[in-house]
Amino acid sequence: MTEKIHHQGRLVFFLLSSLILLSILFYQPYENLLKPLELYGHFFLIGIFAATVANSTGAGGGIVFIPAFIALGLTPLQSLATSFAIQCFGMSSGALAWLSYRRIELVNHAPQWHDFGQILLLSAIPSVVGILITQQLMPDAPVDVELLFSIFSLVVGIFILIRTLKLDHESPGRTAALSVIEKVTIVFACLVGGVLTTWISIAVGEILAILLILLRFRVNLAIACAVIVTAMSVLAAIPYHIFVTEAIYLNVLLLAAAGALIGGALARRLAIWLGAHRLKIFMACWIILSAFAYFI
């Protein structure tokens, strides 16, 4: 029964997403219906790639989208708003896929997933609060956030890579309950992650995934939590860009979001195929490459 509900939920999500994208398409003047495909068709493939990587590592797809949008000539605000909009489709698709996979994990690894709901609660609420407050009080970053976040990502990515390469095998993940200090750490980290996400469209998922792995949680749980919290965060952030900034570039959104829907659904399969050990290596390498992208 639960499996049927999950399948029906994903079907409803994809139908609603398709309806939204079709409404954007037909919002165009009749003579310009094919213009988005001609000019921005490559963003469909970029959407697939970005969402696949983002949903298999827990890091947001904005690290791919924003540089591509700026190269296209979009303003920083348009790039940010459009990145949020695309991730609403891609990260939500990935979140539903990971929620579905959790049922499979519970068969053999139920103790390792014991804190799943609690982690989501401790991370999603502060992230959303951080985003909503920052959008109202400080929508523009006061410092070079990209540089600071890149340095942080680089250091932690290298640490995870070295630590993973030194291990011959991955443990199934911790079963011990979260301590009070660990709970406070997750709340604080995700509050900061929400603030950073407001300015660069990524951060909270990467921070949460890194933190959970350092706390020795099962890697699949860490990435599932990161993807789900990122999806909740971008959904909370998008009304501001729809009604206040009105900066979403619809032609790019149309094609990139369609690709992101596919990538989000495929990502979980990629993560499982890689396995825990290779997935950590892949994740660490992606974090390091993402950090270097901001130095170029």
N, C-alpha and C positions, 0 to 999 in steps of 0.2 A: 504493500500500500504506500509506504514511504517513498519507494523508488518511483512509483507511478506519479506521485505528487511532484517529485523533483523533475521528472521528465516534462510534466505538464507546465511547471513553472518556467523551465528553460524555453519551452515552445512559446509560451505567452510572451516572454521577454524578447525573443527573436522576432516574433510577429509585430510587437509594438515598436521595436527598433526599426524594422523594415518599413513600417507605416510612417514613422517620423522621417526617415531618410527619403522616402518617396514623396512626402509632402514638401520637403526641401527642394527636391528635384522639380516638381511641378509648380513650385513657387516662382521658378524662373520664367521669363517671357518665352512664349512658344518658340520664337526664332532662335533662342539661345539654349534650348534644352540639351543639345549635344556639346555645348561649349565646355562645361566642366570636364567631360570625358576627354576632349581633345587637348585641353591645356593642362589638366591636373591628373590625368589617368595614372601616372606613375605613383601618385600618393596612395593608390589602392594597394600596391605592392609594399610601399613603405609602411602602411598601416598594418599589414599582415606581419611584416618583420618585427616592427616595434612592439606590437601587442604580444607576439609569441615570446619574445625575449623578456618583456616586462612581466608577463604572467607566469613565466617559468623561473624567474629569479626573485620576484617580489619588488623589484625596482620599477618605477613608473616609466611609461613610454615617452614622457616629455623630453628625455635626454636625446631621443632621436628626432622627435617632432620639432622642437624649438629651433635647433640649428638649421634644419631643412626649411622651415618657414621663413626665418630671417634671410637665408640665401635666396628665397623666392622673392623677397622684397617686402614682406609683411613687417609692420611695425612691431616692436617688442610687446606691446599690449595685445595686438591682434594675435601674435604668436602664442602668448600665454593663454588667452581666452580660447583659442582654437584647440590648443593642446588639452586644456581641461575638458572641452566638449568631446573630443575624440576619445579621451580616456573614460568618459562616462559610458561609452559603448564597449570599448575593449576591456577595461578592468572589470566591468560588471559581468561581461561574458566569462572572463576568467574566474571571477569569484563564484559564479554559479557552477562552473566546472569543478572547482576545488571543493565546494560544498558537497557536490555529488560524490566525488572521490573519497571524501571523509568516511562515508559509510563502508567503503571497501577496506580502508585502513583500520577501522574499528574491529574488524574480524580478528586480526592478529596483533594489533598494537593499541588496544583500548586504553591501557594504563598511560601510554605516552601522550594520548590525546585528552587526558582527563581535564586539563586546565584550558582547553580550547575556548570554551564559552567565556570563561573568566578573562582570558587574555584579550579577546575581542572587546569585551566591555571596558577593560582598563585602558585599551589603546584607541578605540574608535571615538569614545566620548571626548577625551582631551584633544584629539586631533581635530574633530569637527569644531569644538569650542575655540581652539587656536585659530582656525581658518576664519570663522565668522567674526571673531573679535578683531583680527588683523585686517580683514577686508574693510571694516568700518573705521578703525582708528589709524591704521598705518598701511594703506594699500600699496604704497611704493616703498621698496626696500631702502633702509637708511644706510646700508653698507653694501659692499660687493659680496652679496650672499653666494653667488655662483663660485667665486674663488674660495671662500671659506669652506663651503660644502664640498668642493672638489678636493681640497687638501684633506679634509676629514675622510672622504670616501677613499682616497688613495692610500692613506695610512691603514685604515681598517681593512680594505681589500687586500693589501699586501699581507697583513697579519693573518687573515683567514686563509689565504692561499698557502702561506708557509706552514701554518698549523695543519692544514688538511693534507698537504703533501708529505708531512712527517708521519701521518697516521697510516698504518697498513690497511685498516678497515674502519668503517663507521659503526659506532654504537647505535642501538635501536632508539636511543633518546632517553632523556631523564624521565623518571616517574614521580620524583619528589614534588610536593606541592610548592607553590610560590611562597617565598618568605615575604614579610612585610616590606623589607628594604627593596626586594625585587619588584614588588607591586608598585611602590612609590617610584622606582626607577623607570618602569614602563610608562607610568602616567606622565612623568616629567619629560621623558624622551619623546613621547608622542605629542605632547603639547608643543614642544619646540619644533617637532617635525611638521605639525600642522601650520605653525607660523611660517616656516621655510617653504612649505608647499604652496602657500598663498602667493609667494613671490616668484617661484620657479616651476610650479606645477608638479614637481616630484620632491621627495625627501622622506615623508613619513613611512612609506613602505620599505624603503631601503634601510632606514634607521631601525625599524621594528624587526625586519628580517635579520639584520646584523646582530641586534641585541639578543634575540631569541636563540640564535646559533651560539653566541658567546655564553649564554646561560645553559647551553648543552641540550636544548630541546631538539626533538626530531626535526630534520631539515624540511620534510614535507609539511609538517605543522607550521614551521616558521614561515615558509613561503605562502602557504594557504592563508595564514593570518595577515601577512603583509599585503597580499592581493586583495583580500576582502576589506581590510581597513582602508586601503588606497581607493577602492571603489566607493566606499561610503564617504570618503573625504572629498573626492572630486564631484560626487553628486551633491554634496552640501555646498561646494564652492560655485557650482555652475549658475545658480540663479542670479548671483551678483553680476556675472558676465552677460547674462541674457537681458536683464532689466536695467542695469546701471551702466556698465561700460559699452554694451551693445557692440562688442569688438570681434565677435566670432565671424570668421571668414567662411561663409556657407559653402562656397564651391569646393574648397579643400576639405571641409568637414564631410561633405557628401561622400566622397570617394575614400578618404582615409578611414572614416568610421566604419564603412562597409568592410574594408580590409581588417580593421581592428576586431570586428565581431568574429571573423574567421580565426584570426591569430589568437584571440583570447580563448576560443574553444579548443584550439590545437595545443596550446602551451602546456596544459597539465599532462598530456600524453608525452610531450617532449621531456618534461621533468621526470616522469616515471621511467621512461626509456633510458635516460642517462644514469639513473640510480643515485643514491645519496652521495657517494664519494665524488663521482664525476660532476654531479649537480653543484656541489659546493665549489669545486674548481671552476666550473663554468660561471657560477655566480660571482666568485671573487674576480675572475678575469673581466667579466662585464662591468663590475663596479670600478675596477682600475681603468679600463678603457673609457668609461663614462667620465671619470675624473679628468683624464687627459684631454677629453674633448673640449673642456672649458679652458684649457691652457693654450689651445691652438688659436 
